[in-house]
């Protein structure tokens, strides 16, 4: 069985585990502490970053985009009959999500309202792009889940947690994205793709007395 090496609140890892969950592919997961990286991890991860995928053969893959493409190559597709052109478009829209994971992380860690607004303005641009192309169907491409939905899931999941806990809406002003968020989260994949204590770890990192959003929680 393949093994994912993970940090509990890493969105890049969740993109991989969400894809595995969506495809019902069995896997193991091992969590590490990035502040105290074990030597065995440093030996197999060229960038010393998660996720890392260890195959049954012992071969190691790294970088979430590469891992996601590998999983697609060796498993049944979420969608059938996808043309090479559509697959390329799907990857491009998926990249629109993954390249903004860290921006969302920094936005949630903002120490004050001014910095939050500055970072939120940048983050909103990617949701604005999605809002412009989303239709009336529940998912990004229509009535069925696709790889694009999986790539955006970490962004949508974290936005939902922040709104529920703090009242601050990272998706404010984007009604189609909000509907899409509901459809993606209602699949249950987000909950299955994270550790049992994910929320505890998430709150402890993003919603502290050192962050603006953390202080919103304390003042509610």
Secondary structure, DSSP 8 states (H G I E B T S, - for coil): --EEEE-TT-HHHHHHHHHHHHTT---EEEE--GGG--HHHHHH-TTS-S-EEE-TTS-EEESHHHHHHHHHHHS--SSSS--HHHHHHHHHHHHHHHTTHHHHHHHHT-SSHHHHHHHHHHHHHHHHHHHHH--SSSSSSSSS--HHHHHHHHHHHHHHHHHHHH---TTTT-HHHHHHHHHHHTTSHHHHTS-TTHHHHHHHHHSSTTSHHHHHHHH-
